[in-house]
Amino acid sequence: MKRILLKSLIFVAGFFVGLLTPWYFYINYVTDTIVQDQWDIPSIVYARSLELYEGQSLSPEALSFELDLLGYQATSYQPKIGQYNYQDGTFLIVTKGFNFPDTQTKPQTISLSLEQQKITAMSPQLARLEPPIIGRFFTSNFENRRPIKLIEIPETMVKGLQAVEDRDFKNHHGVSWLGILRAAIKNLMAGEVVQGGSTITQQLVKNKLHYNQNSFLRKIHEALAATLLESKLSKAQILESYFNEVYWGQDGKVAVHGIVEAAQYYFSKPVGRLSVAEQALLIGVVKGPSWYNPYRQTKRALLRRDVVLKSWLETGVINQTEHDTAKNASLGLSKSRQLKTDFDDYMDVVKSQIKQQFSLPDLKSNGLRIFTSMDPYIQFKTTQTARKTSDWLDTKTQSAILVSGAKNGELLAVSGSKNANSHYNRALLAKRQIGSLIKPMVYLAGLELLPGFNLNSSIEDRPITLKTADKKTWQPGNWDNKSMGSISAEDALVYSRNQATVDLGQKITLPTFIQFLRQMGLQVQRNTHPALFLGAIELTPFEVQHLFGIFSSRGANQYINAIRYVTDQNNQILSRSKQTMGHSLSVRHIDEINAAMNQVTLRGTAKKLTQSFGLPDPLFGKTGTTNQGKDSWYAGFTHDYLATVWVGRDDNKPTDYSGSSGALILWGHLFKNL
Amino acid sequence: MQNNRDRPKQFLETKRQSEVFIRVSFVILMALLLSHCSNRKSHVEEADVEEIVRNPAADNESLIQVTPLVPAAVMTLIQQANQQLSDGGVAEAILTLKRALTISPSSALVQQNLAEAYLTDGDYKEAMYWSTLVVNQGPDQGSLCERSRRTQALAAELLNQPDVQARALESIESCSTAQPERY
């Protein structure tokens, strides 16, 4: 008996040590991350610094734009530090100096003459301006939203939150047992879950852990984490963290977190200017941002707001007059969200790449300096082009544009939408079929993998019937419903012939082609349908940019990078971006495909660029169209820049545009202005 | 007459001898390079990039020297980077060369200098990347051609890629074009 008791005791002790200890450490870690999540000193993100040297291509407009962005003042007198003078094609600039990681530059006077978009004379021989700031990250999670201090939030809101969500907040230690009991009784009586017993602290933990479902184990986990968090943070810090973190709704595919974002999203106002009625609506919405969505469920949201107002009146947060005024007010929702800046879409890429490319321990310190390759003037031109999408195409068509250095794969500009009020970054997030953009890869695979094959080889552009893996027949057709018969591989690529491409694809075989695409860095799922040879694969515009970066850099770059390097506050380099070459492609083969893509712009599907837009040769590129014009693509490059343009509808409905009548138009206008 | 008839024979004999001489020299050179590489300790601080990679080509006057067309600003930055390297500032030199690369992204001269700086820094993967770029896209004759292949060979050794190293060493010879004989 004693032995059994001893064994049971050892088992229980082992159980606690083995299971609960790691659990405790995990909870401790979770709460630590909540505590450390905010940075005192934000990280600063810089664009590239503009290099100035004799022979550099630069227009007076571009230089003025850069100087204005950096806050330089134009003057007609002898310039002082931070001023410039522009007369008769000559700029006289007195720089402010900057602490670059490689060297510290002091303020200096630069004199340069511009003729025919070039620096023709300059003193000193070489100089650079300070890099413009394009954004800031305020938390270790690289959020670019600015957290708000509790003192900046209206008192009615701070007290009001407690009145509605957790009246015992000041007294409990993370978990309100009384609240749980009250909720349990109510739920038992109702026969379903009608009230939650979660405290504000528990809700904060839940928000941080992104729980979607309630389970008993998760509730325990949440309760323990909340108790631990109360020992690490003061009540005021918990409230502040809550207001900055809590989920307040959904703007398309972008989650609205924090009171600052919520106030902008619903009312286009700073938090300090919210009326009592608006504050009450926001506090009411927290309970269920989707259920009480004021844009979609106006009546329900109005009722919820009034419940909150009543609760505030009962608890003395507001007086009767304030209550009555607020209750009579309309919802007053904003019809347009805060407009994003030209740099926001680029910042999305920085945020995504900083976590992918740099080790997180390096990035946990305060006040990082993140140096990117963004070119603000090209970004400005790109945004302008995107904004004019509806001038050239119909109003329901959206667009995404990416521009990078053709040779070095450095990302220069991104536009994720044609609208300034759309925060959904299509350039990064919209996975769409790429259509004929895949063809250069098919022909490159042919050159790499098929002995004796070259672009003069003859392939068959004839009707073809294939049996697919699901025993169905598949008959690819050409865009003009014609077949050209025996044609050279080059012509098949230049004129984007589907049947000829499938003929070549059959020789390569599907599994070999998939393997080839994986070597190019694409994450291609197992695919058994030969339509893959015609681009039946979904990629984001950013992934397409990676793909065409291989061609524009002649195999040198496989990935497009936004970040050059990251330093700490003391200017010590923590991390540099790195290039990798995961392929062993022949430069000669890439050059052959590039020569064909040059022909595409001279006599093929993109000839509009040289013939209508009058852009100077050499240009290289490929158009892409998917069924019924659902997606229109153009990816193309010069010796300097590579750009991918996608246009289509968000609801994936057909459009009237092919690659050459849709995306190519935006590309042409953009390059005309670069 | 006899002399005249013997002249082609003598010429062929001389040519054969010179060919044998070139082959023997090549084998010795390869053996020296390989033995040097295999005897090297895998520690970058001890890799004298200046001596191993740059000087052999610079001293050989028979090579065709390819002068890249880059803006004067790029040359200034390369000199600045070399100075930083001499002062022990490898990280700064890499940033200066990257700066030069933003001005001339496809300059093989900058890319090669960058490969050597990375080699000195002990970042063999980057040294391999940039030297491979010069090997693939840079000049196939002259000093840069040789330097890139030497860097690639060294980086390959340090990354334990014997096949790449062997190919790089074999291709060094192809960078040299002897002055044609005058008759």
Interface residues (C-beta under 8 A of the other chain):
Chain A: R48 E51 Y53 E54 G55 Q56 F100 P101 D102 T103 Q125 L126 R128 S373 G405 A406 K407 N408 E410 R554 G555 A556 R564 Y565 I573 R576 K578 Q579 T580 M581 V587
Chain B: P71 A72 A73 T76 L77 Q84 A91 E92 I94 L95 T96 K98 R99 L101 T102 I103 P105 S106 K125 E126 Y129 T132 L133 N136 Q137
